[in-house]
Amino acid sequence: MKGCLAYDCCGAGQIVTSLYGEVNWKSDPYRAQEMFDVFVKTFYLQQLLWYMSEVLTLWPAKELWEEAEACIKELHVLLKSSPRDILEFDTESFGAKGNVLLDKTWIMVKKQVGNSKNFAKKKDFMGHNFKKSKLIGCDFRSTFLIAANLEECDLKGCNFLGSDMRDTNIKNADLSESIFLTQGQINAARGNLNTRIPKHLIRPSEWL
């Protein structure tokens, strides 16, 4: 049940539905695989769109805003085009360009907030106890934070892009200025009323 509550398709489902109109994989099973493929690519592109949009809110990365806006415009046009255009789109090249932009953004944010700890590119923090640690500017990109304890931690400027936060304890933690957090990550974690999250995210109703 937790996985179902945490899952967020980033609006990909609605986009694919609008592209196919009244046709769906049940009514037209011969196109089912095509629809599934379009959904997968759309989901990935929607994630990139989410991150690019956040770049525009990060003042340290102001010099990258024009580039981010160009990427966002390109994605908006593509996602309103057609299933065929989406399938033929070079997501690998676009994703590589997007990742470079996100890396540059992270470097600029980290430079402003500083860095309190160096994890030497460690990726596995499953069950790790960080309780009450000052983790300003830490890089948690693509890390496993499953069941990790971040209770009462200061997470200002931390990068959570792609991190697995299932059952991560963020009670009483400050993530208000953390970057590249998604709604799915917040839904998967365990917080409370004292957990501070970015303004563009929604506090789960079960956080008491």
ChimeraX commands (.cxc) that place a marker at each C-alpha (Angstrom):
marker #1 position 0.00,0.00,0.00 radius 0.5
marker #1 position 2.87,2.38,0.82 radius 0.5
marker #1 position 4.24,2.02,-2.71 radius 0.5
marker #1 position 0.85,2.87,-4.21 radius 0.5
marker #1 position 0.55,5.98,-2.05 radius 0.5
marker #1 position 4.08,7.09,-2.89 radius 0.5
marker #1 position 3.91,6.57,-6.66 radius 0.5
marker #1 position 3.68,9.71,-8.76 radius 0.5
marker #1 position 3.63,9.51,-12.57 radius 0.5
marker #1 position 4.40,13.25,-12.82 radius 0.5
marker #1 position 1.35,13.78,-15.01 radius 0.5
marker #1 position 2.51,11.32,-17.68 radius 0.5
marker #1 position -0.72,9.35,-17.50 radius 0.5
marker #1 position -2.87,12.42,-18.19 radius 0.5
marker #1 position -0.67,13.46,-21.12 radius 0.5
marker #1 position -0.80,10.03,-22.77 radius 0.5
marker #1 position -4.57,9.91,-22.27 radius 0.5
marker #1 position -4.97,13.29,-23.97 radius 0.5
marker #1 position -2.75,12.20,-26.88 radius 0.5
marker #1 position -4.86,9.11,-27.61 radius 0.5
marker #1 position -8.28,10.57,-26.84 radius 0.5
marker #1 position -10.90,7.87,-26.40 radius 0.5
marker #1 position -8.52,5.11,-27.50 radius 0.5
marker #1 position -6.90,3.04,-24.73 radius 0.5
marker #1 position -4.97,-0.22,-24.45 radius 0.5
marker #1 position -8.15,-2.14,-23.66 radius 0.5
marker #1 position -10.20,-0.81,-26.56 radius 0.5
marker #1 position -7.28,-1.16,-28.99 radius 0.5
marker #1 position -4.97,-3.94,-27.71 radius 0.5
marker #1 position -2.93,-3.83,-30.94 radius 0.5
marker #1 position -1.67,-0.39,-29.91 radius 0.5
marker #1 position -1.15,-1.31,-26.27 radius 0.5
marker #1 position 2.63,-1.72,-26.50 radius 0.5
marker #1 position 2.94,1.58,-28.33 radius 0.5
marker #1 position 0.94,3.31,-25.58 radius 0.5
marker #1 position 3.09,1.76,-22.87 radius 0.5
marker #1 position 6.26,2.89,-24.70 radius 0.5
marker #1 position 4.89,6.42,-25.05 radius 0.5
marker #1 position 4.05,6.46,-21.35 radius 0.5
marker #1 position 7.58,5.41,-20.34 radius 0.5
marker #1 position 9.18,8.15,-22.44 radius 0.5
marker #1 position 6.63,10.72,-21.33 radius 0.5
marker #1 position 7.24,9.85,-17.69 radius 0.5
marker #1 position 10.98,10.39,-18.13 radius 0.5
marker #1 position 10.45,13.68,-19.96 radius 0.5
marker #1 position 7.99,14.88,-17.32 radius 0.5
marker #1 position 10.59,14.20,-14.63 radius 0.5
marker #1 position 13.10,16.31,-16.57 radius 0.5
marker #1 position 10.48,19.02,-16.94 radius 0.5
marker #1 position 9.94,18.99,-13.15 radius 0.5
marker #1 position 13.64,19.43,-12.45 radius 0.5
marker #1 position 14.10,22.10,-15.14 radius 0.5
marker #1 position 11.19,24.05,-13.69 radius 0.5
marker #1 position 12.84,23.95,-10.28 radius 0.5
marker #1 position 16.06,25.36,-11.73 radius 0.5
marker #1 position 14.08,28.53,-12.49 radius 0.5
marker #1 position 13.39,28.95,-8.76 radius 0.5
marker #1 position 17.02,28.67,-7.67 radius 0.5
marker #1 position 18.63,32.09,-7.51 radius 0.5
marker #1 position 22.25,30.77,-7.37 radius 0.5
marker #1 position 21.64,29.25,-10.82 radius 0.5
marker #1 position 20.21,32.43,-12.36 radius 0.5
marker #1 position 22.70,32.39,-15.23 radius 0.5
marker #1 position 21.24,29.02,-16.30 radius 0.5
marker #1 position 17.62,30.16,-16.36 radius 0.5
marker #1 position 17.61,31.01,-20.07 radius 0.5
marker #1 position 18.92,27.55,-20.98 radius 0.5
marker #1 position 16.42,25.90,-18.65 radius 0.5
marker #1 position 13.55,27.91,-20.15 radius 0.5
marker #1 position 14.57,26.79,-23.66 radius 0.5
marker #1 position 14.51,23.14,-22.57 radius 0.5
marker #1 position 11.13,23.60,-20.90 radius 0.5
marker #1 position 9.66,25.19,-24.03 radius 0.5
marker #1 position 10.94,22.33,-26.18 radius 0.5
marker #1 position 9.42,19.76,-23.84 radius 0.5
marker #1 position 6.05,21.52,-23.71 radius 0.5
marker #1 position 5.84,21.55,-27.51 radius 0.5
marker #1 position 6.87,17.89,-27.76 radius 0.5
marker #1 position 4.43,16.66,-25.12 radius 0.5
marker #1 position 1.54,18.29,-26.96 radius 0.5
marker #1 position 2.53,16.89,-30.36 radius 0.5
marker #1 position 1.81,13.21,-31.12 radius 0.5
marker #1 position 2.69,9.73,-29.86 radius 0.5
marker #1 position 4.90,9.19,-32.92 radius 0.5
marker #1 position 6.86,12.40,-32.29 radius 0.5
marker #1 position 7.46,11.37,-28.69 radius 0.5
marker #1 position 8.61,7.88,-29.67 radius 0.5
marker #1 position 11.01,9.28,-32.27 radius 0.5
marker #1 position 12.40,11.96,-29.96 radius 0.5
marker #1 position 16.04,11.45,-28.95 radius 0.5
marker #1 position 15.51,11.28,-25.20 radius 0.5
marker #1 position 19.05,10.03,-24.62 radius 0.5
marker #1 position 20.68,13.13,-26.08 radius 0.5
marker #1 position 18.16,15.48,-24.51 radius 0.5
marker #1 position 18.53,13.75,-21.15 radius 0.5
marker #1 position 22.31,14.04,-21.32 radius 0.5
marker #1 position 22.01,17.77,-22.01 radius 0.5
marker #1 position 19.52,18.11,-19.19 radius 0.5
marker #1 position 21.75,16.28,-16.74 radius 0.5
marker #1 position 24.64,18.62,-17.54 radius 0.5
marker #1 position 22.39,21.56,-16.75 radius 0.5
marker #1 position 21.25,19.99,-13.48 radius 0.5
marker #1 position 24.87,19.26,-12.51 radius 0.5
marker #1 position 25.81,22.89,-13.15 radius 0.5
marker #1 position 22.83,24.00,-11.06 radius 0.5
marker #1 position 23.92,21.78,-8.18 radius 0.5
marker #1 position 27.47,23.13,-8.28 radius 0.5
marker #1 position 26.16,26.70,-8.05 radius 0.5
marker #1 position 23.80,25.91,-5.18 radius 0.5
marker #1 position 26.50,24.01,-3.29 radius 0.5
marker #1 position 28.93,26.89,-3.72 radius 0.5
marker #1 position 26.48,29.25,-2.05 radius 0.5
marker #1 position 25.38,27.04,0.87 radius 0.5
marker #1 position 28.74,25.38,1.47 radius 0.5
marker #1 position 29.24,21.71,2.28 radius 0.5
marker #1 position 29.30,20.29,5.80 radius 0.5
marker #1 position 30.18,16.67,5.04 radius 0.5
marker #1 position 31.94,14.70,2.31 radius 0.5
marker #1 position 30.61,11.20,1.69 radius 0.5
marker #1 position 33.17,10.38,-1.02 radius 0.5
marker #1 position 30.42,9.45,-3.48 radius 0.5
marker #1 position 28.97,6.80,-1.19 radius 0.5
marker #1 position 25.61,5.59,-2.53 radius 0.5
marker #1 position 24.25,3.22,0.09 radius 0.5
marker #1 position 22.87,4.82,3.25 radius 0.5
marker #1 position 20.16,2.24,3.90 radius 0.5
marker #1 position 19.25,2.37,7.60 radius 0.5
marker #1 position 22.02,4.89,8.34 radius 0.5
marker #1 position 21.49,7.03,11.44 radius 0.5
marker #1 position 22.09,10.73,10.71 radius 0.5
marker #1 position 19.86,11.95,13.55 radius 0.5
marker #1 position 20.41,15.63,14.47 radius 0.5
marker #1 position 23.28,15.95,11.99 radius 0.5
marker #1 position 24.06,19.18,10.17 radius 0.5
marker #1 position 24.09,18.02,6.57 radius 0.5
marker #1 position 24.03,21.36,4.75 radius 0.5
marker #1 position 24.93,21.03,1.07 radius 0.5
marker #1 position 25.30,17.25,1.06 radius 0.5
marker #1 position 25.02,15.33,-2.19 radius 0.5
marker #1 position 22.46,12.55,-1.91 radius 0.5
marker #1 position 21.96,12.14,-5.67 radius 0.5
marker #1 position 20.95,8.61,-6.68 radius 0.5
marker #1 position 21.60,7.29,-3.17 radius 0.5
marker #1 position 19.72,4.63,-1.24 radius 0.5
marker #1 position 18.20,6.34,1.80 radius 0.5
marker #1 position 15.73,3.54,2.49 radius 0.5
marker #1 position 14.83,3.57,6.21 radius 0.5
marker #1 position 17.65,6.05,6.91 radius 0.5
marker #1 position 17.19,8.32,9.91 radius 0.5
marker #1 position 17.33,12.02,9.03 radius 0.5
marker #1 position 15.28,13.12,12.01 radius 0.5
marker #1 position 16.01,16.69,13.16 radius 0.5
marker #1 position 18.65,17.12,10.44 radius 0.5
marker #1 position 19.46,20.43,8.76 radius 0.5
marker #1 position 19.26,19.60,5.04 radius 0.5
marker #1 position 19.60,23.05,3.54 radius 0.5
marker #1 position 20.88,22.89,-0.02 radius 0.5
marker #1 position 21.04,19.08,-0.09 radius 0.5
marker #1 position 20.62,17.47,-3.50 radius 0.5
marker #1 position 18.08,14.61,-3.48 radius 0.5
marker #1 position 17.85,14.05,-7.24 radius 0.5
marker #1 position 16.92,10.41,-7.84 radius 0.5
marker #1 position 17.48,9.29,-4.24 radius 0.5
marker #1 position 15.38,6.41,-2.91 radius 0.5
marker #1 position 13.58,7.75,0.16 radius 0.5
marker #1 position 11.23,4.91,0.98 radius 0.5
marker #1 position 10.58,4.96,4.74 radius 0.5
marker #1 position 13.27,7.61,5.27 radius 0.5
marker #1 position 12.65,9.25,8.64 radius 0.5
marker #1 position 12.52,13.01,8.07 radius 0.5
marker #1 position 10.52,13.91,11.18 radius 0.5
marker #1 position 11.41,17.36,12.54 radius 0.5
marker #1 position 13.92,17.73,9.68 radius 0.5
marker #1 position 14.39,20.88,7.61 radius 0.5
marker #1 position 14.18,20.18,3.87 radius 0.5
marker #1 position 12.67,23.57,3.03 radius 0.5
marker #1 position 15.69,24.55,0.94 radius 0.5
marker #1 position 16.69,21.10,-0.30 radius 0.5
marker #1 position 16.77,20.78,-4.08 radius 0.5
marker #1 position 15.40,18.33,-6.66 radius 0.5
marker #1 position 12.96,16.70,-4.29 radius 0.5
marker #1 position 9.82,15.25,-5.87 radius 0.5
marker #1 position 6.35,14.64,-4.49 radius 0.5
marker #1 position 6.92,10.91,-4.87 radius 0.5
marker #1 position 9.96,11.04,-2.60 radius 0.5
marker #1 position 8.07,13.02,0.03 radius 0.5
marker #1 position 5.13,10.61,-0.15 radius 0.5
marker #1 position 7.47,7.66,0.36 radius 0.5
marker #1 position 9.22,9.14,3.40 radius 0.5
marker #1 position 8.05,9.39,7.01 radius 0.5
marker #1 position 7.57,12.92,8.28 radius 0.5
marker #1 position 5.42,14.85,10.73 radius 0.5
marker #1 position 3.88,18.29,11.21 radius 0.5
marker #1 position 7.28,19.70,12.13 radius 0.5
marker #1 position 8.96,18.49,8.93 radius 0.5
marker #1 position 9.77,21.49,6.74 radius 0.5
marker #1 position 9.50,20.84,3.01 radius 0.5
marker #1 position 9.84,23.03,-0.11 radius 0.5
marker #1 position 6.83,25.25,-0.77 radius 0.5
marker #1 position 6.03,23.62,-4.12 radius 0.5
marker #1 position 5.48,20.20,-2.50 radius 0.5
marker #1 position 2.39,18.97,-0.65 radius 0.5
marker #1 position 2.59,17.69,2.91 radius 0.5
marker #1 position 1.11,14.14,3.10 radius 0.5
marker #1 position -2.07,14.09,5.17 radius 0.5
marker #1 position -0.82,11.15,7.25 radius 0.5
marker #1 position 2.09,13.18,8.64 radius 0.5
marker #1 position 0.90,13.88,12.18 radius 0.5
marker link #1:1,2 radius 0.2
marker link #1:2,3 radius 0.2
marker link #1:3,4 radius 0.2
marker link #1:4,5 radius 0.2
marker link #1:5,6 radius 0.2
marker link #1:6,7 radius 0.2
marker link #1:7,8 radius 0.2
marker link #1:8,9 radius 0.2
marker link #1:9,10 radius 0.2
marker link #1:10,11 radius 0.2
marker link #1:11,12 radius 0.2
marker link #1:12,13 radius 0.2
marker link #1:13,14 radius 0.2
marker link #1:14,15 radius 0.2
marker link #1:15,16 radius 0.2
marker link #1:16,17 radius 0.2
marker link #1:17,18 radius 0.2
marker link #1:18,19 radius 0.2
marker link #1:19,20 radius 0.2
marker link #1:20,21 radius 0.2
marker link #1:21,22 radius 0.2
marker link #1:22,23 radius 0.2
marker link #1:23,24 radius 0.2
marker link #1:24,25 radius 0.2
marker link #1:25,26 radius 0.2
marker link #1:26,27 radius 0.2
marker link #1:27,28 radius 0.2
marker link #1:28,29 radius 0.2
marker link #1:29,30 radius 0.2
marker link #1:30,31 radius 0.2
marker link #1:31,32 radius 0.2
marker link #1:32,33 radius 0.2
marker link #1:33,34 radius 0.2
marker link #1:34,35 radius 0.2
marker link #1:35,36 radius 0.2
marker link #1:36,37 radius 0.2
marker link #1:37,38 radius 0.2
marker link #1:38,39 radius 0.2
marker link #1:39,40 radius 0.2
marker link #1:40,41 radius 0.2
marker link #1:41,42 radius 0.2
marker link #1:42,43 radius 0.2
marker link #1:43,44 radius 0.2
marker link #1:44,45 radius 0.2
marker link #1:45,46 radius 0.2
marker link #1:46,47 radius 0.2
marker link #1:47,48 radius 0.2
marker link #1:48,49 radius 0.2
marker link #1:49,50 radius 0.2
marker link #1:50,51 radius 0.2
marker link #1:51,52 radius 0.2
marker link #1:52,53 radius 0.2
marker link #1:53,54 radius 0.2
marker link #1:54,55 radius 0.2
marker link #1:55,56 radius 0.2
marker link #1:56,57 radius 0.2
marker link #1:57,58 radius 0.2
marker link #1:58,59 radius 0.2
marker link #1:59,60 radius 0.2
marker link #1:60,61 radius 0.2
marker link #1:61,62 radius 0.2
marker link #1:62,63 radius 0.2
marker link #1:63,64 radius 0.2
marker link #1:64,65 radius 0.2
marker link #1:65,66 radius 0.2
marker link #1:66,67 radius 0.2
marker link #1:67,68 radius 0.2
marker link #1:68,69 radius 0.2
marker link #1:69,70 radius 0.2
marker link #1:70,71 radius 0.2
marker link #1:71,72 radius 0.2
marker link #1:72,73 radius 0.2
marker link #1:73,74 radius 0.2
marker link #1:74,75 radius 0.2
marker link #1:75,76 radius 0.2
marker link #1:76,77 radius 0.2
marker link #1:77,78 radius 0.2
marker link #1:78,79 radius 0.2
marker link #1:79,80 radius 0.2
marker link #1:80,81 radius 0.2
marker link #1:81,82 radius 0.2
marker link #1:82,83 radius 0.2
marker link #1:83,84 radius 0.2
marker link #1:84,85 radius 0.2
marker link #1:85,86 radius 0.2
marker link #1:86,87 radius 0.2
marker link #1:87,88 radius 0.2
marker link #1:88,89 radius 0.2
marker link #1:89,90 radius 0.2
marker link #1:90,91 radius 0.2
marker link #1:91,92 radius 0.2
marker link #1:92,93 radius 0.2
marker link #1:93,94 radius 0.2
marker link #1:94,95 radius 0.2
marker link #1:95,96 radius 0.2
marker link #1:96,97 radius 0.2
marker link #1:97,98 radius 0.2
marker link #1:98,99 radius 0.2
marker link #1:99,100 radius 0.2
marker link #1:100,101 radius 0.2
marker link #1:101,102 radius 0.2
marker link #1:102,103 radius 0.2
marker link #1:103,104 radius 0.2
marker link #1:104,105 radius 0.2
marker link #1:105,106 radius 0.2
marker link #1:106,107 radius 0.2
marker link #1:107,108 radius 0.2
marker link #1:108,109 radius 0.2
marker link #1:109,110 radius 0.2
marker link #1:110,111 radius 0.2
marker link #1:111,112 radius 0.2
marker link #1:112,113 radius 0.2
marker link #1:113,114 radius 0.2
marker link #1:114,115 radius 0.2
marker link #1:115,116 radius 0.2
marker link #1:116,117 radius 0.2
marker link #1:117,118 radius 0.2
marker link #1:118,119 radius 0.2
marker link #1:119,120 radius 0.2
marker link #1:120,121 radius 0.2
marker link #1:121,122 radius 0.2
marker link #1:122,123 radius 0.2
marker link #1:123,124 radius 0.2
marker link #1:124,125 radius 0.2
marker link #1:125,126 radius 0.2
marker link #1:126,127 radius 0.2
marker link #1:127,128 radius 0.2
marker link #1:128,129 radius 0.2
marker link #1:129,130 radius 0.2
marker link #1:130,131 radius 0.2
marker link #1:131,132 radius 0.2
marker link #1:132,133 radius 0.2
marker link #1:133,134 radius 0.2
marker link #1:134,135 radius 0.2
marker link #1:135,136 radius 0.2
marker link #1:136,137 radius 0.2
marker link #1:137,138 radius 0.2
marker link #1:138,139 radius 0.2
marker link #1:139,140 radius 0.2
marker link #1:140,141 radius 0.2
marker link #1:141,142 radius 0.2
marker link #1:142,143 radius 0.2
marker link #1:143,144 radius 0.2
marker link #1:144,145 radius 0.2
marker link #1:145,146 radius 0.2
marker link #1:146,147 radius 0.2
marker link #1:147,148 radius 0.2
marker link #1:148,149 radius 0.2
marker link #1:149,150 radius 0.2
marker link #1:150,151 radius 0.2
marker link #1:151,152 radius 0.2
marker link #1:152,153 radius 0.2
marker link #1:153,154 radius 0.2
marker link #1:154,155 radius 0.2
marker link #1:155,156 radius 0.2
marker link #1:156,157 radius 0.2
marker link #1:157,158 radius 0.2
marker link #1:158,159 radius 0.2
marker link #1:159,160 radius 0.2
marker link #1:160,161 radius 0.2
marker link #1:161,162 radius 0.2
marker link #1:162,163 radius 0.2
marker link #1:163,164 radius 0.2
marker link #1:164,165 radius 0.2
marker link #1:165,166 radius 0.2
marker link #1:166,167 radius 0.2
marker link #1:167,168 radius 0.2
marker link #1:168,169 radius 0.2
marker link #1:169,170 radius 0.2
marker link #1:170,171 radius 0.2
marker link #1:171,172 radius 0.2
marker link #1:172,173 radius 0.2
marker link #1:173,174 radius 0.2
marker link #1:174,175 radius 0.2
marker link #1:175,176 radius 0.2
marker link #1:176,177 radius 0.2
marker link #1:177,178 radius 0.2
marker link #1:178,179 radius 0.2
marker link #1:179,180 radius 0.2
marker link #1:180,181 radius 0.2
marker link #1:181,182 radius 0.2
marker link #1:182,183 radius 0.2
marker link #1:183,184 radius 0.2
marker link #1:184,185 radius 0.2
marker link #1:185,186 radius 0.2
marker link #1:186,187 radius 0.2
marker link #1:187,188 radius 0.2
marker link #1:188,189 radius 0.2
marker link #1:189,190 radius 0.2
marker link #1:190,191 radius 0.2
marker link #1:191,192 radius 0.2
marker link #1:192,193 radius 0.2
marker link #1:193,194 radius 0.2
marker link #1:194,195 radius 0.2
marker link #1:195,196 radius 0.2
marker link #1:196,197 radius 0.2
marker link #1:197,198 radius 0.2
marker link #1:198,199 radius 0.2
marker link #1:199,200 radius 0.2
marker link #1:200,201 radius 0.2
marker link #1:201,202 radius 0.2
marker link #1:202,203 radius 0.2
marker link #1:203,204 radius 0.2
marker link #1:204,205 radius 0.2
marker link #1:205,206 radius 0.2
marker link #1:206,207 radius 0.2
marker link #1:207,208 radius 0.2
view
